[in-house]
Amino acid sequence: MAHLSASKARQGFADTINRAAYGKERVVVRRRGKDVAAVVPIADLRLLEELEDRIDLVDARAALADTKKKGAKSLDVILKDLGL
């Protein structure tokens, strides 16, 4: 995985994109020595989104099962529990 300063990534933006798009390379962009962003191939992004969707589905199924087991709460009760 390559690392570039933000200024170098900005100067060579087209090259940075091409490294990800055609070279299938992940490029981490740093600012003041800290990683702040990444340019990744679109396939990597799609995989990350799919993983997030699967995690969300597992969480939703667990919440639904919990609701069926314990019963639903009204919105007023939920807001009160959250201190809103």
N, CA, C and O atoms as a DFTB+ gen file, in Angstrom:
336 C
 N C O
     1  1       0.854      -1.166       0.000
     2  2       0.000       0.000       0.000
     3  2       0.901       1.231       0.000
     4  3       1.819       1.347       0.812
     5  1       0.628       2.125      -0.904
     6  2       1.421       3.343      -1.037
     7  2       0.901       4.430      -0.105
     8  3      -0.283       4.462       0.230
     9  1       1.789       5.309       0.306
    10  2       1.439       6.454       1.131
    11  2       1.932       7.712       0.424
    12  3       3.067       7.766      -0.049
    13  1       1.071       8.714       0.360
    14  2       1.428       9.989      -0.246
    15  2       1.001      11.122       0.666
    16  3      -0.028      11.049       1.338
    17  1       1.807      12.167       0.676
    18  2       1.358      13.362       1.387
    19  2       0.208      13.968       0.606
    20  3       0.081      13.747      -0.598
    21  1      -0.618      14.721       1.281
    22  2      -1.765      15.342       0.620
    23  2      -1.307      16.255      -0.516
    24  3      -1.955      16.309      -1.562
    25  1      -0.216      16.959      -0.327
    26  2       0.256      17.869      -1.373
    27  2       0.717      17.096      -2.606
    28  3       0.445      17.517      -3.730
    29  1       1.412      15.970      -2.417
    30  2       1.840      15.162      -3.569
    31  2       0.645      14.503      -4.248
    32  3       0.611      14.404      -5.474
    33  1      -0.324      14.058      -3.474
    34  2      -1.522      13.461      -4.060
    35  2      -2.281      14.504      -4.871
    36  3      -2.820      14.196      -5.934
    37  1      -2.324      15.732      -4.374
    38  2      -3.012      16.811      -5.086
    39  2      -2.275      17.153      -6.382
    40  3      -2.904      17.337      -7.424
    41  1      -0.956      17.237      -6.319
    42  2      -0.166      17.560      -7.511
    43  2      -0.297      16.481      -8.580
    44  3      -0.339      16.784      -9.772
    45  1      -0.360      15.235      -8.157
    46  2      -0.456      14.136      -9.107
    47  2      -1.786      13.419      -9.001
    48  3      -1.841      12.190      -9.009
    49  1      -2.870      14.200      -8.899
    50  2      -4.193      13.612      -8.659
    51  2      -4.562      12.568      -9.712
    52  3      -5.034      11.485      -9.367
    53  1      -4.354      12.879     -10.979
    54  2      -4.690      11.933     -12.052
    55  2      -3.878      10.650     -11.894
    56  3      -4.407       9.553     -12.076
    57  1      -2.609      10.781     -11.560
    58  2      -1.755       9.607     -11.364
    59  2      -2.226       8.785     -10.166
    60  3      -2.236       7.555     -10.212
    61  1      -2.614       9.473      -9.100
    62  2      -3.102       8.778      -7.908
    63  2      -4.356       7.966      -8.226
    64  3      -4.491       6.819      -7.801
    65  1      -5.262       8.572      -8.971
    66  2      -6.483       7.864      -9.376
    67  2      -6.150       6.684     -10.277
    68  3      -6.721       5.605     -10.121
    69  1      -5.240       6.877     -11.209
    70  2      -4.863       5.794     -12.118
    71  2      -4.213       4.625     -11.385
    72  3      -4.408       3.467     -11.755
    73  1      -3.449       4.928     -10.355
    74  2      -2.829       3.851      -9.562
    75  2      -3.906       2.964      -8.951
    76  3      -3.765       1.741      -8.908
    77  1      -4.979       3.585      -8.480
    78  2      -6.074       2.811      -7.888
    79  2      -6.916       2.136      -8.967
    80  3      -7.227       0.949      -8.862
    81  1      -7.277       2.876      -9.986
    82  2      -8.198       2.364     -11.004
    83  2      -7.579       1.268     -11.861
    84  3      -8.199       0.230     -12.093
    85  1      -6.377       1.498     -12.322
    86  2      -5.773       0.559     -13.282
    87  2      -4.721      -0.338     -12.650
    88  3      -4.525      -1.473     -13.085
    89  1      -4.041       0.169     -11.622
    90  2      -3.016      -0.628     -10.960
    91  2      -3.541      -1.415      -9.783
    92  3      -2.806      -2.173      -9.150
    93  1      -4.846      -1.229      -9.485
    94  2      -5.481      -1.906      -8.348
    95  2      -4.713      -1.672      -7.053
    96  3      -4.624      -2.556      -6.200
    97  1      -4.165      -0.481      -6.920
    98  2      -3.349      -0.124      -5.767
    99  2      -4.161       0.742      -4.803
   100  3      -4.955       1.581      -5.229
   101  1      -3.959       0.536      -3.530
   102  2      -4.564       1.386      -2.506
   103  2      -3.554       2.462      -2.144
   104  3      -2.397       2.167      -1.843
   105  1      -3.999       3.702      -2.176
   106  2      -3.110       4.819      -1.890
   107  2      -3.652       5.568      -0.674
   108  3      -4.763       6.096      -0.698
   109  1      -2.855       5.603       0.375
   110  2      -3.239       6.300       1.597
   111  2      -2.687       7.720       1.527
   112  3      -1.507       7.926       1.242
   113  1      -3.545       8.686       1.789
   114  2      -3.155      10.097       1.760
   115  2      -2.933      10.559       3.195
   116  3      -3.753      10.330       4.085
   117  1      -1.792      11.219       3.385
   118  2      -1.419      11.688       4.726
   119  2      -1.357      13.205       4.765
   120  3      -0.986      13.870       3.798
   121  1      -1.736      13.716       5.919
   122  2      -1.600      15.150       6.174
   123  2      -0.930      15.287       7.528
   124  3      -1.399      14.746       8.530
   125  1       0.170      16.016       7.540
   126  2       0.957      16.217       8.770
   127  2       1.332      14.890       9.416
   128  3       1.337      14.760      10.640
   129  1       1.648      13.904       8.572
   130  2       2.105      12.605       9.061
   131  2       1.007      11.659       9.509
   132  3       1.297      10.552       9.962
   133  1      -0.255      12.074       9.392
   134  2      -1.370      11.216       9.811
   135  2      -2.184      10.792       8.595
   136  3      -2.439      11.592       7.694
   137  1      -2.589       9.525       8.580
   138  2      -3.450       9.029       7.518
   139  2      -4.816       9.699       7.624
   140  3      -5.443       9.674       8.683
   141  1      -5.279      10.300       6.520
   142  2      -6.548      11.012       6.554
   143  2      -7.562      10.508       5.534
   144  3      -8.762      10.732       5.693
   145  1      -7.095       9.830       4.490
   146  2      -8.003       9.349       3.448
   147  2      -7.296       8.269       2.645
   148  3      -6.100       8.025       2.803
   149  1      -8.077       7.631       1.776
   150  2      -7.495       6.621       0.897
   151  2      -8.187       6.670      -0.454
   152  3      -9.385       6.936      -0.551
   153  1      -7.412       6.411      -1.483
   154  2      -7.949       6.243      -2.828
   155  2      -7.814       4.764      -3.118
   156  3      -6.711       4.217      -3.129
   157  1      -8.950       4.122      -3.353
   158  2      -8.957       2.667      -3.525
   159  2      -9.658       2.282      -4.820
   160  3     -10.474       3.042      -5.341
   161  1      -9.338       1.099      -5.336
   162  2     -10.067       0.627      -6.515
   163  2     -11.555       0.511      -6.200
   164  3     -11.932       0.230      -5.062
   165  1     -12.392       0.725      -7.198
   166  2     -13.842       0.693      -6.995
   167  2     -14.301      -0.676      -6.485
   168  3     -15.276      -0.760      -5.739
   169  1     -13.613      -1.737      -6.876
   170  2     -13.975      -3.073      -6.400
   171  2     -13.816      -3.163      -4.883
   172  3     -14.617      -3.812      -4.210
   173  1     -12.783      -2.513      -4.347
   174  2     -12.587      -2.508      -2.897
   175  2     -13.729      -1.768      -2.197
   176  3     -14.223      -2.214      -1.162
   177  1     -14.139      -0.644      -2.766
   178  2     -15.256       0.112      -2.194
   179  2     -16.531      -0.713      -2.215
   180  3     -17.259      -0.758      -1.223
   181  1     -16.808      -1.366      -3.335
   182  2     -18.021      -2.195      -3.444
   183  2     -18.010      -3.318      -2.402
   184  3     -19.041      -3.618      -1.799
   185  1     -16.846      -3.933      -2.193
   186  2     -16.726      -4.987      -1.189
   187  2     -16.983      -4.436       0.211
   188  3     -17.683      -5.064       1.005
   189  1     -16.427      -3.278       0.514
   190  2     -16.654      -2.650       1.812
   191  2     -18.130      -2.344       2.020
   192  3     -18.670      -2.584       3.100
   193  1     -18.786      -1.815       0.988
   194  2     -20.218      -1.522       1.091
   195  2     -21.031      -2.793       1.295
   196  3     -21.989      -2.797       2.069
   197  1     -20.660      -3.866       0.612
   198  2     -21.372      -5.138       0.782
   199  2     -21.208      -5.675       2.202
   200  3     -22.162      -6.177       2.795
   201  1     -20.004      -5.567       2.738
   202  2     -19.771      -6.004       4.115
   203  2     -20.594      -5.182       5.102
   204  3     -21.170      -5.725       6.045
   205  1     -20.645      -3.872       4.880
   206  2     -21.457      -3.010       5.750
   207  2     -22.933      -3.383       5.660
   208  3     -23.630      -3.407       6.675
   209  1     -23.412      -3.671       4.454
   210  2     -24.812      -4.075       4.282
   211  2     -25.106      -5.379       5.019
   212  3     -26.166      -5.530       5.626
   213  1     -24.171      -6.313       4.962
   214  2     -24.377      -7.595       5.659
   215  2     -24.406      -7.399       7.165
   216  3     -25.216      -8.012       7.861
   217  1     -23.525      -6.547       7.669
   218  2     -23.516      -6.255       9.109
   219  2     -24.825      -5.596       9.515
   220  3     -25.404      -5.940      10.545
   221  1     -25.293      -4.644       8.705
   222  2     -26.568      -3.974       8.986
   223  2     -27.717      -4.975       8.999
   224  3     -28.614      -4.879       9.836
   225  1     -27.696      -5.933       8.078
   226  2     -28.753      -6.932       8.014
   227  2     -28.747      -7.820       9.254
   228  3     -29.807      -8.132       9.796
   229  1     -27.573      -8.224       9.703
   230  2     -27.470      -9.024      10.925
   231  2     -28.015      -8.237      12.113
   232  3     -28.762      -8.772      12.933
   233  1     -27.630      -6.951      12.200
   234  2     -28.119      -6.104      13.296
   235  2     -29.632      -5.924      13.238
   236  3     -30.303      -5.958      14.269
   237  1     -30.168      -5.731      12.038
   238  2     -31.616      -5.547      11.885
   239  2     -32.370      -6.816      12.283
   240  3     -33.400      -6.748      12.954
   241  1     -31.855      -7.961      11.871
   242  2     -32.499      -9.234      12.240
   243  2     -32.462      -9.444      13.755
   244  3     -33.433      -9.920      14.344
   245  1     -31.344      -9.088      14.377
   246  2     -31.240      -9.223      15.837
   247  2     -32.223      -8.292      16.535
   248  3     -32.858      -8.678      17.517
   249  1     -32.348      -7.071      16.034
   250  2     -33.288      -6.114      16.627
   251  2     -34.723      -6.593      16.461
   252  3     -35.532      -6.455      17.378
   253  1     -35.043      -7.148      15.309
   254  2     -36.386      -7.667      15.068
   255  2     -36.688      -8.848      15.989
   256  3     -37.783      -8.943      16.543
   257  1     -35.720      -9.741      16.149
   258  2     -35.913     -10.876      17.048
   259  2     -36.096     -10.403      18.483
   260  3     -36.929     -10.938      19.215
   261  1     -35.320      -9.399      18.886
   262  2     -35.442      -8.847      20.236
   263  2     -36.818      -8.220      20.443
   264  3     -37.418      -8.371      21.508
   265  1     -37.316      -7.518      19.427
   266  2     -38.637      -6.898      19.509
   267  2     -39.732      -7.949      19.614
   268  3     -40.686      -7.788      20.375
   269  1     -39.591      -9.019      18.852
   270  2     -40.583     -10.096      18.927
   271  2     -40.568     -10.764      20.297
   272  3     -41.605     -11.187      20.808
   273  1     -39.376     -10.851      20.882
   274  2     -39.221     -11.511      22.181
   275  2     -39.701     -10.619      23.332
   276  3     -40.403     -11.085      24.229
   277  1     -39.319      -9.333      23.302
   278  2     -39.596      -8.435      24.417
   279  2     -40.758      -7.478      24.160
   280  3     -41.267      -6.846      25.086
   281  1     -41.168      -7.378      22.915
   282  2     -42.214      -6.425      22.576
   283  2     -41.627      -5.088      22.161
   284  3     -40.481      -4.760      22.469
   285  1     -42.435      -4.341      21.465
   286  2     -41.986      -3.046      20.947
   287  2     -42.167      -1.954      21.988
   288  3     -43.016      -2.057      22.874
   289  1     -41.355      -0.899      21.870
   290  2     -41.475       0.282      22.720
   291  2     -42.053       1.411      21.881
   292  3     -41.816       1.489      20.675
   293  1     -42.797       2.264      22.518
   294  2     -43.323       3.426      21.806
   295  2     -42.187       4.427      21.574
   296  3     -41.160       4.391      22.252
   297  1     -42.392       5.308      20.615
   298  2     -41.393       6.329      20.328
   299  2     -41.156       7.218      21.547
   300  3     -40.020       7.605      21.820
   301  1     -42.211       7.540      22.272
   302  2     -42.064       8.371      23.468
   303  2     -41.142       7.722      24.493
   304  3     -40.318       8.402      25.104
   305  1     -41.275       6.413      24.686
   306  2     -40.441       5.690      25.646
   307  2     -38.983       5.691      25.177
   308  3     -38.068       5.899      25.974
   309  1     -38.779       5.458      23.894
   310  2     -37.419       5.438      23.354
   311  2     -36.764       6.811      23.518
   312  3     -35.614       6.902      23.945
   313  1     -37.482       7.864      23.184
   314  2     -36.949       9.210      23.340
   315  2     -36.623       9.516      24.792
   316  3     -35.602      10.139      25.084
   317  1     -37.478       9.084      25.697
   318  2     -37.231       9.302      27.123
   319  2     -35.990       8.527      27.562
   320  3     -35.163       9.057      28.303
   321  1     -35.852       7.276      27.113
   322  2     -34.679       6.467      27.463
   323  2     -33.386       7.122      26.966
   324  3     -32.337       7.007      27.600
   325  1     -33.478       7.807      25.830
   326  2     -32.309       8.464      25.254
   327  2     -32.106       9.871      25.813
   328  3     -31.131      10.543      25.476
   329  1     -33.024      10.310      26.661
   330  2     -32.919      11.626      27.253
   331  2     -33.239      12.751      26.272
   332  3     -32.734      13.867      26.395
   333  1     -34.085      12.435      25.302
   334  2     -34.437      13.456      24.286
   335  2     -35.832      13.995      24.501
   336  3     -36.285      14.854      23.744
